[in-house]
Amino acid sequence: MGGDSESDSDTAGPLAASSEMGTDGESPSKVGFKRSGSDERGKPWMRFVGVGMEIALYTIVLGGIGHWLDGRLGTAKPFLTALFGLVGFCFGMYRLVRMAVLSQRRGGA
């Protein structure tokens, strides 16, 4: 059970054996395979993946607060919805630019 190495390799699947060795029996680092946690090149851009969602979230949440205030105050036109939505969008863009500048100062993407 625990000492049977053949059954352990069978349960790992066919791709596990092929990724352990290169085509000439070289170690993975010599043929260019890397583990996902050790790839430093991919990390800087990963910070920017959720920025679009962040901008949309700020715009929708603050626009919703403005809409609620417009209904509560009984305003004839939804100017608070537009104002708060614009403030949310501007805050999201500010965060995007700030993140890009900090990433560039650190030598990122």
C-alpha positions, 0 to 999 in steps of 0.5 A, a space after each residue: 500500500 504505502 511502499 508500492 511505488 508502482 501503484 503510486 505512479 499509476 494513480 498519478 496519471 500519464 501526464 505526471 510521468 512525462 512532466 517529471 523527465 525531459 525527452 532525453 531523461 533530463 530534469 525538468 529545469 533543464 528542458 524548461 518545465 517550471 512549477 506554477 509557484 516558481 514562475 516569477 515572470 507571471 506575477 506582475 501582470 496577475 495584479 492587474 487581472 481584477 482591476 476591471 472588476 474593481 472599477 465596475 464594482 466601485 461604479 455599481 456600488 457607488 451608483 447604487 448608493 446614489 440611486 438610493 439617495 435619489 429615491 430617498 430624497 425624491 430628486 426629479 432627476 437622478 443626478 446623485 446616481 450619475 455623480 456617485 457612479 462617476 466618483 466610483 469610476 474615477 476612484 477605480 481609475 485612480 487605483 488602476 493608475 496607482 497600481 501601474 505606477 507602483 508596479 513600474 517602480 518595482 520593475 514589474 510589468 
